Amino acid sequence: MADFVPGGPRLSPNFAGPAVAGRRLARRAERAIFGAMADPEKEQPVMLPFADKTGTGWHVIVRYHEGHERRIDGFATEQEALAWIVTNSGEVDK
């Protein structure tokens, strides 16, 4: 612990230094970020609408947490694709 200097900054007796504080902050951030991803069985697929590269139609890409994708074709508009996502979001097989 540093010597007391009148008029200097006061450190809490629990303050261990910036390196320790940084490691603690990093551990908390890691738990917050990866904690939600800890159970892949609970992860839901991500469904996004995309415009077809050729033509004027739309399709939905379903991305599963395992890394594979599924394409659902046949939508005339983005709104139609979004409506399909809303209707089927709980029904997509995992």
Backbone as CSV, one residue per row, in Angstrom:
resi,resn,N_x,N_y,N_z,CA_x,CA_y,CA_z,C_x,C_y,C_z
1,MET,0.849,-1.180,0.000,0.000,0.000,0.000,0.889,1.235,0.000
2,ALA,0.493,2.224,-0.725,1.286,3.457,-0.824,1.257,4.209,0.497
3,ASP,2.281,4.995,0.714,2.334,5.831,1.912,1.276,6.908,1.824
4,PHE,0.774,7.322,2.977,-0.213,8.389,3.025,0.448,9.708,2.690
5,VAL,-0.168,10.446,1.789,0.320,11.774,1.421,-0.817,12.748,1.689
6,PRO,-0.598,13.721,2.607,-1.657,14.700,2.883,-2.104,15.394,1.601
7,GLY,-3.413,15.471,1.415,-3.968,16.100,0.226,-3.946,15.208,-1.000
8,GLY,-3.360,14.036,-0.893,-3.295,13.102,-2.014,-4.563,12.285,-2.119
9,PRO,-4.669,11.456,-3.140,-5.872,10.628,-3.300,-5.969,9.609,-2.177
10,ARG,-7.186,9.348,-1.777,-7.418,8.354,-0.729,-7.849,7.054,-1.389
11,LEU,-7.175,6.022,-1.057,-7.501,4.725,-1.626,-8.214,3.887,-0.585
12,SER,-9.169,3.156,-1.039,-9.871,2.230,-0.165,-8.887,1.162,0.298
13,PRO,-9.037,0.668,1.524,-8.154,-0.408,1.969,-8.307,-1.661,1.112
14,ASN,-9.423,-1.787,0.377,-9.651,-2.945,-0.484,-9.110,-2.734,-1.884
15,PHE,-8.598,-1.547,-2.180,-8.100,-1.251,-3.523,-6.769,-1.966,-3.721
16,ALA,-6.702,-2.822,-4.719,-5.502,-3.623,-4.944,-4.674,-3.111,-6.108
17,GLY,-5.103,-2.060,-6.761,-4.346,-1.512,-7.877,-5.106,-1.640,-9.185
18,PRO,-4.708,-0.878,-10.184,-5.445,-0.875,-11.455,-5.385,-2.205,-12.197
19,ALA,-4.299,-2.952,-12.063,-4.207,-4.233,-12.773,-5.238,-5.222,-12.244
20,VAL,-5.369,-5.293,-10.924,-6.346,-6.207,-10.323,-7.764,-5.748,-10.643
21,ALA,-7.994,-4.450,-10.564,-9.321,-3.918,-10.880,-9.679,-4.218,-12.334
22,GLY,-8.718,-4.107,-13.240,-8.965,-4.418,-14.648,-9.312,-5.877,-14.856
23,ARG,-8.612,-6.763,-14.160,-8.921,-8.197,-14.285,-10.311,-8.504,-13.751
24,ARG,-10.677,-7.872,-12.642,-12.019,-8.086,-12.082,-13.087,-7.616,-13.061
25,LEU,-12.864,-6.456,-13.647,-13.815,-5.923,-14.626,-13.915,-6.848,-15.835
26,ALA,-12.796,-7.366,-16.304,-12.801,-8.281,-17.445,-13.562,-9.558,-17.121
27,ARG,-13.395,-10.086,-15.923,-14.127,-11.302,-15.537,-15.634,-11.047,-15.495
28,ARG,-16.037,-9.882,-14.964,-17.468,-9.564,-14.917,-18.031,-9.432,-16.323
29,ALA,-17.294,-8.770,-17.211,-17.753,-8.606,-18.589,-17.857,-9.959,-19.285
30,GLU,-16.879,-10.823,-19.059,-16.899,-12.148,-19.675,-18.104,-12.953,-19.210
31,ARG,-18.406,-12.895,-17.923,-19.579,-13.616,-17.411,-20.861,-13.065,-18.022
32,ALA,-20.934,-11.743,-18.171,-22.136,-11.132,-18.742,-22.307,-11.507,-20.209
33,ILE,-21.208,-11.549,-20.941,-21.288,-11.847,-22.373,-21.527,-13.321,-22.622
34,PHE,-20.733,-14.172,-21.990,-20.790,-15.596,-22.282,-21.771,-16.352,-21.406
35,GLY,-22.212,-15.750,-20.329,-23.175,-16.424,-19.462,-24.467,-16.750,-20.175
36,ALA,-24.930,-15.833,-21.016,-26.170,-16.053,-21.762,-25.997,-17.134,-22.828
37,MET,-24.769,-17.372,-23.263,-24.520,-18.367,-24.291,-24.141,-19.721,-23.705
38,ALA,-24.223,-19.860,-22.417,-23.732,-21.073,-21.769,-24.570,-22.302,-22.092
39,ASP,-25.847,-22.134,-22.405,-26.719,-23.274,-22.644,-27.223,-23.253,-24.083
40,PRO,-26.504,-23.889,-25.014,-26.916,-23.844,-26.416,-28.262,-24.501,-26.674
41,GLU,-28.707,-25.386,-25.794,-30.015,-26.027,-25.994,-31.151,-25.018,-25.904
42,LYS,-30.947,-23.918,-25.189,-31.995,-22.914,-25.039,-31.948,-21.841,-26.116
43,GLU,-30.907,-21.857,-26.946,-30.783,-20.842,-27.986,-31.797,-21.088,-29.090
44,GLN,-32.446,-20.030,-29.504,-33.419,-20.105,-30.586,-32.730,-19.786,-31.910
45,PRO,-33.195,-20.363,-33.004,-32.631,-20.011,-34.308,-32.898,-18.536,-34.613
46,VAL,-32.038,-17.946,-35.421,-32.209,-16.565,-35.865,-32.812,-16.611,-37.256
47,MET,-33.888,-15.848,-37.462,-34.562,-15.822,-38.762,-34.536,-14.408,-39.309
48,LEU,-34.027,-14.271,-40.540,-33.899,-12.963,-41.168,-34.396,-13.005,-42.601
49,PRO,-35.121,-11.948,-43.043,-35.556,-11.879,-44.441,-34.467,-11.265,-45.316
50,PHE,-34.334,-11.767,-46.535,-33.376,-11.235,-47.498,-34.039,-11.131,-48.859
51,ALA,-33.672,-10.089,-49.599,-34.145,-9.957,-50.974,-33.369,-10.944,-51.839
52,ASP,-34.077,-11.582,-52.785,-33.413,-12.486,-53.719,-32.445,-11.681,-54.587
53,LYS,-31.303,-12.270,-54.916,-30.329,-11.572,-55.763,-30.845,-11.431,-57.184
54,THR,-31.614,-12.407,-57.626,-32.216,-12.321,-58.954,-33.724,-12.256,-58.773
55,GLY,-34.358,-11.416,-59.519,-35.799,-11.285,-59.407,-36.188,-10.294,-58.327
56,THR,-37.468,-10.324,-57.987,-37.982,-9.357,-57.016,-38.511,-10.028,-55.760
57,GLY,-38.262,-11.316,-55.621,-38.789,-12.039,-54.467,-37.931,-11.892,-53.213
58,TRP,-38.401,-12.534,-52.153,-37.731,-12.529,-50.851,-37.635,-13.952,-50.335
59,HIS,-36.690,-14.190,-49.445,-36.557,-15.483,-48.777,-36.152,-15.244,-47.329
60,VAL,-36.319,-16.263,-46.511,-35.942,-16.194,-45.095,-34.797,-17.169,-44.880
61,ILE,-33.767,-16.715,-44.185,-32.674,-17.582,-43.777,-32.847,-17.873,-42.289
62,VAL,-32.849,-19.153,-41.954,-32.917,-19.584,-40.556,-31.512,-20.053,-40.191
63,ARG,-30.892,-19.390,-39.225,-29.539,-19.753,-38.774,-29.637,-20.394,-37.405
64,TYR,-29.150,-21.624,-37.331,-29.177,-22.378,-36.084,-27.875,-22.190,-35.319
65,HIS,-27.925,-22.346,-34.002,-26.735,-22.105,-33.184,-25.624,-23.105,-33.469
66,GLU,-25.935,-24.251,-34.067,-24.897,-25.228,-34.406,-24.081,-24.768,-35.607
67,GLY,-24.579,-23.760,-36.347,-23.834,-23.230,-37.470,-24.456,-23.478,-38.830
68,HIS,-25.476,-24.337,-38.922,-26.059,-24.565,-40.249,-27.221,-23.608,-40.502
69,GLU,-27.597,-23.497,-41.768,-28.653,-22.587,-42.185,-29.696,-23.326,-43.016
70,ARG,-30.868,-22.742,-43.055,-31.966,-23.263,-43.870,-32.586,-22.075,-44.596
71,ARG,-32.900,-22.253,-45.863,-33.483,-21.173,-46.664,-34.941,-21.511,-46.973
72,ILE,-35.823,-20.537,-46.722,-37.251,-20.673,-47.033,-37.548,-19.673,-48.144
73,ASP,-37.905,-20.178,-49.326,-38.168,-19.326,-50.492,-39.658,-19.079,-50.681
74,GLY,-39.959,-18.145,-51.589,-41.326,-17.998,-52.067,-42.095,-16.808,-51.532
75,PHE,-41.426,-15.796,-51.045,-42.138,-14.622,-50.533,-42.083,-13.506,-51.559
76,ALA,-43.217,-12.850,-51.777,-43.287,-11.784,-52.779,-42.744,-10.464,-52.224
77,THR,-42.914,-10.237,-50.933,-42.491,-8.971,-50.335,-41.763,-9.234,-49.009
78,GLU,-41.055,-8.205,-48.546,-40.398,-8.303,-47.248,-41.427,-8.466,-46.131
79,GLN,-42.544,-7.767,-46.241,-43.594,-7.873,-45.227,-44.128,-9.299,-45.128
80,GLU,-44.260,-9.960,-46.269,-44.723,-11.351,-46.287,-43.707,-12.264,-45.593
81,ALA,-42.427,-12.032,-45.852,-41.369,-12.824,-45.207,-41.368,-12.578,-43.695
82,LEU,-41.514,-11.314,-43.286,-41.556,-10.989,-41.853,-42.781,-11.605,-41.177
83,ALA,-43.909,-11.595,-41.872,-45.119,-12.209,-41.313,-44.907,-13.709,-41.110
84,TRP,-44.213,-14.362,-42.043,-43.914,-15.785,-41.901,-43.034,-16.017,-40.672
85,ILE,-42.034,-15.142,-40.473,-41.142,-15.276,-39.320,-41.935,-15.166,-38.026
86,VAL,-42.801,-14.163,-37.939,-43.603,-13.970,-36.721,-44.496,-15.179,-36.469
87,THR,-45.129,-15.681,-37.518,-46.044,-16.812,-37.383,-45.318,-18.108,-37.029
88,ASN,-44.133,-18.315,-37.583,-43.455,-19.602,-37.451,-42.250,-19.618,-36.513
89,SER,-42.003,-18.519,-35.822,-40.789,-18.451,-34.995,-40.746,-19.530,-33.917
90,GLY,-41.864,-19.956,-33.412,-41.875,-21.003,-32.393,-41.974,-22.411,-32.964
91,GLU,-42.153,-22.527,-34.270,-42.388,-23.813,-34.894,-41.185,-24.371,-35.655
92,VAL,-40.143,-23.585,-35.829,-38.991,-24.027,-36.605,-38.285,-25.140,-35.848
93,ASP,-38.083,-26.282,-36.517,-37.414,-27.392,-35.832,-35.955,-27.048,-35.609
94,LYS,-35.449,-27.501,-34.481,-34.105,-27.101,-34.049,-33.068,-28.034,-34.568
